Amino acid sequence: MYIDDLIKGADLLGFALSEKQIAQFKLYLEELRRWNKTYSLTTISDPLAIVHKHFLDSLNYATALIPEGEVLDLGTGPGFPGLPLAIVCPQSKFVLVDGRRKKTLFLDFMQQKLGLTNVEIIHLHLSSGNAREVFRQRFTAIVTRAVKVLREVVPVADCLLADRGVLVFSDAHPDKQTIESELEKWPELNLERLEKNILPGRATDIYLGTIRKTQSTLKFKSNNETC
C-alpha cells in the first residue's frame, strides 16, 4: 500500500509522521489526482509513483533546511517540494511561487484543505528583475525542482538569500564543473554539495545539490543591473 511506502520513506529521512500528517498526505494525494483529471497538474498519476517521485522526493530537501527558517519554493508547480515540506516542518514558513494560475489555484485550495498556516501562495513569474520589488525579506533557503537552476534560479538566489542561506535543487546527470564555472558570475554563491538521491524507488541519476551564500552582497549596482 502506498501509505506504507510513505511512512517508511519518511522514516528513512528522519520524519516519524504523525496520524495528522499521514492524513494530510492522503488528502493531498487524493486531491492532486482529482484535479489532475481536469487541469493536468502533473504527468504522474499513480499513487505509489506520487509518493516516491513527489512526496518523498520533496522531503529530501529537508536535510539542508534549518528549523524555523523562511523558505522560498520557486517554480513550485502543484506544490513540490514546498507543500510536503510544510507538512513535516510546521515550525518553518514556506512561500510557494509559480507563474501558472491553474497551479496556484490548486495550491490555494490545498492550503485551506490541509489547514497549513505556515504557507503563503503567490501567483508570479519571479525573476532577478522583480525579486527585490516583490520580497523585502531574505530567505534562509530557496528550493526548486523543475526550474532551470543556473539560468533562472541562481540570479534570484543571489538577490534573495540571507547570509549563509542555501539554494537546494535537484538535477539529473549534473555537470559539477559547469555549475562551478557558471557560479563564478556570483562570487557569493558556492556549490557546497552534489549527491545522489538516497531514497529507494527513485531514479539513481537524480542528484540533490546545495549552493550556499557565503557573504553579504554589499556592492553598488548600476541602473542597468537587475536585482
PLY file of the C-alpha trace (Angstrom):
ply
format ascii 1.0
element vertex 227
property float x
property float y
property float z
element edge 226
property int vertex1
property int vertex2
end_header
0.00 0.00 0.00
1.31 3.45 -0.87
0.83 4.77 2.69
3.29 2.16 3.99
5.87 3.37 1.48
5.24 6.97 2.56
5.72 6.14 6.24
8.86 4.04 5.64
10.40 6.55 3.27
9.73 9.47 5.61
11.22 7.49 8.49
14.35 6.87 6.40
14.71 10.64 6.05
14.22 11.22 9.78
10.49 12.02 9.88
8.18 9.97 12.10
4.89 11.03 10.56
2.01 11.70 12.94
-1.52 10.50 12.24
-2.42 14.06 11.29
0.46 14.31 8.82
-0.39 10.95 7.26
-3.98 12.14 6.82
-2.72 15.37 5.23
-0.60 13.47 2.72
-3.52 11.15 1.88
-5.79 14.13 1.25
-3.10 15.87 -0.80
-2.69 12.78 -2.98
-6.44 12.33 -3.46
-7.00 15.96 -4.45
-3.94 16.05 -6.69
-5.29 13.07 -8.64
-8.80 14.54 -8.76
-7.67 17.96 -10.00
-5.20 16.35 -12.38
-8.02 14.87 -14.46
-9.17 18.37 -15.40
-6.10 20.59 -15.07
-3.15 18.29 -15.90
-1.07 19.42 -12.92
1.43 16.56 -13.17
2.26 13.74 -15.58
2.47 11.34 -12.63
-0.89 9.91 -11.59
-0.19 6.52 -9.99
-0.49 6.81 -6.16
2.73 4.91 -5.46
4.63 6.98 -8.01
3.26 10.20 -6.47
4.50 9.06 -3.07
8.01 8.31 -4.31
8.53 10.84 -7.09
6.74 13.79 -5.49
6.20 13.43 -1.73
9.36 11.60 -0.64
11.50 13.32 -3.24
10.35 16.64 -1.75
11.25 15.55 1.79
14.85 15.00 0.67
15.22 18.78 0.64
14.64 18.98 4.39
18.15 17.71 5.09
19.53 21.13 4.06
16.96 23.28 5.88
17.27 24.83 9.34
14.45 24.77 11.93
12.20 27.84 11.97
13.57 29.03 8.65
11.85 31.00 5.91
11.84 29.06 2.64
11.02 30.18 -0.90
9.85 27.45 -3.29
10.50 28.82 -6.78
8.50 27.22 -9.60
6.56 25.04 -7.16
4.05 23.68 -9.70
1.42 21.68 -7.76
3.43 22.20 -4.58
6.74 20.38 -4.85
8.84 20.42 -2.80
7.27 23.18 -0.69
3.93 21.70 0.37
5.24 18.32 1.63
7.99 20.21 3.47
5.40 22.49 5.06
3.52 19.44 6.34
6.57 17.95 8.09
8.19 21.26 9.14
5.35 23.25 10.73
7.81 25.48 12.59
9.14 26.91 9.30
7.44 29.32 6.90
7.10 28.49 3.20
6.41 30.87 0.33
5.35 28.97 -2.80
5.68 30.85 -6.10
4.53 29.79 -9.55
3.59 31.67 -12.71
0.83 29.27 -13.82
-2.55 30.28 -12.47
-4.13 26.82 -12.51
-1.39 25.56 -10.21
-1.61 28.38 -7.69
-5.41 27.96 -7.64
-4.86 24.31 -6.72
-2.36 25.33 -4.04
-4.76 27.89 -2.55
-7.34 25.12 -2.34
-4.89 22.64 -0.78
-3.61 25.13 1.78
-7.14 25.54 3.10
-7.99 21.83 2.94
-4.78 20.87 4.77
-5.04 23.67 7.32
-1.49 24.86 6.72
-0.94 28.23 8.41
2.79 28.26 7.58
2.28 28.56 3.81
1.85 31.57 1.52
0.93 31.10 -2.15
1.95 33.70 -4.76
0.98 33.69 -8.44
4.01 35.30 -10.08
6.70 34.90 -12.72
9.60 35.59 -10.35
12.95 36.65 -11.79
16.02 38.60 -10.71
14.39 41.63 -12.34
11.46 41.80 -9.92
12.76 39.84 -6.92
13.60 42.77 -4.66
10.39 44.58 -5.58
8.29 41.60 -4.53
10.18 40.49 -1.40
11.68 42.69 1.28
12.72 39.75 3.44
15.70 37.48 2.84
15.19 33.72 2.87
17.19 31.13 4.77
16.60 28.76 1.85
15.34 28.64 -1.71
14.20 25.26 -3.02
13.39 24.26 -6.59
12.83 21.10 -8.61
11.62 21.81 -12.12
13.25 25.13 -12.97
16.48 25.74 -14.89
18.79 26.34 -11.95
21.68 28.24 -13.46
19.69 30.44 -15.83
16.59 31.22 -13.75
17.12 30.36 -10.09
20.71 31.32 -9.26
20.18 35.03 -10.12
17.13 35.09 -7.83
19.09 33.31 -5.10
21.81 35.94 -5.33
19.12 38.57 -4.67
17.01 36.90 -2.02
19.15 34.53 0.06
20.18 35.64 3.54
23.80 35.29 4.64
24.64 31.58 4.93
21.35 30.80 3.19
21.13 27.84 0.80
19.72 27.14 -2.63
18.65 23.47 -2.77
17.96 21.97 -6.19
17.69 18.62 -7.97
19.14 17.67 -11.32
19.65 14.59 -13.49
23.22 13.94 -14.61
24.53 17.33 -13.41
27.89 18.57 -14.61
29.70 19.77 -11.50
32.36 21.65 -13.45
29.73 23.52 -15.47
27.85 24.51 -12.32
31.01 25.74 -10.59
32.09 27.62 -13.71
28.71 29.36 -14.01
28.74 30.27 -10.33
31.87 32.35 -10.90
29.46 35.08 -12.04
28.11 35.18 -8.48
31.13 35.15 -6.14
28.95 34.96 -3.01
27.43 31.65 -4.13
29.35 28.40 -3.82
28.44 24.80 -4.65
28.57 23.04 -1.31
27.13 19.59 -2.04
26.06 17.46 -5.00
24.95 13.95 -4.08
22.71 11.21 -5.44
19.19 10.91 -4.10
19.26 8.33 -1.29
15.68 7.09 -1.48
14.84 3.68 -2.97
12.29 3.78 -5.75
13.74 6.91 -7.33
15.95 7.05 -10.40
19.61 6.70 -9.42
20.58 9.61 -11.68
18.71 12.21 -9.61
21.11 14.41 -7.65
20.42 16.84 -4.84
22.60 19.94 -4.82
23.22 22.72 -2.30
24.57 26.16 -3.17
25.36 28.39 -0.18
25.59 32.16 0.03
28.76 32.95 1.94
28.64 36.71 2.46
26.51 39.81 2.02
26.20 41.35 -1.43
27.27 44.80 -0.25
28.05 46.50 -3.52
26.62 49.30 -5.62
24.81 48.38 -8.81
24.38 50.48 -11.90
20.92 51.45 -13.09
21.14 48.79 -15.80
21.70 45.94 -13.36
18.80 43.85 -12.12
18.12 42.83 -8.56
0 1
1 2
2 3
3 4
4 5
5 6
6 7
7 8
8 9
9 10
10 11
11 12
12 13
13 14
14 15
15 16
16 17
17 18
18 19
19 20
20 21
21 22
22 23
23 24
24 25
25 26
26 27
27 28
28 29
29 30
30 31
31 32
32 33
33 34
34 35
35 36
36 37
37 38
38 39
39 40
40 41
41 42
42 43
43 44
44 45
45 46
46 47
47 48
48 49
49 50
50 51
51 52
52 53
53 54
54 55
55 56
56 57
57 58
58 59
59 60
60 61
61 62
62 63
63 64
64 65
65 66
66 67
67 68
68 69
69 70
70 71
71 72
72 73
73 74
74 75
75 76
76 77
77 78
78 79
79 80
80 81
81 82
82 83
83 84
84 85
85 86
86 87
87 88
88 89
89 90
90 91
91 92
92 93
93 94
94 95
95 96
96 97
97 98
98 99
99 100
100 101
101 102
102 103
103 104
104 105
105 106
106 107
107 108
108 109
109 110
110 111
111 112
112 113
113 114
114 115
115 116
116 117
117 118
118 119
119 120
120 121
121 122
122 123
123 124
124 125
125 126
126 127
127 128
128 129
129 130
130 131
131 132
132 133
133 134
134 135
135 136
136 137
137 138
138 139
139 140
140 141
141 142
142 143
143 144
144 145
145 146
146 147
147 148
148 149
149 150
150 151
151 152
152 153
153 154
154 155
155 156
156 157
157 158
158 159
159 160
160 161
161 162
162 163
163 164
164 165
165 166
166 167
167 168
168 169
169 170
170 171
171 172
172 173
173 174
174 175
175 176
176 177
177 178
178 179
179 180
180 181
181 182
182 183
183 184
184 185
185 186
186 187
187 188
188 189
189 190
190 191
191 192
192 193
193 194
194 195
195 196
196 197
197 198
198 199
199 200
200 201
201 202
202 203
203 204
204 205
205 206
206 207
207 208
208 209
209 210
210 211
211 212
212 213
213 214
214 215
215 216
216 217
217 218
218 219
219 220
220 221
221 222
222 223
223 224
224 225
225 226
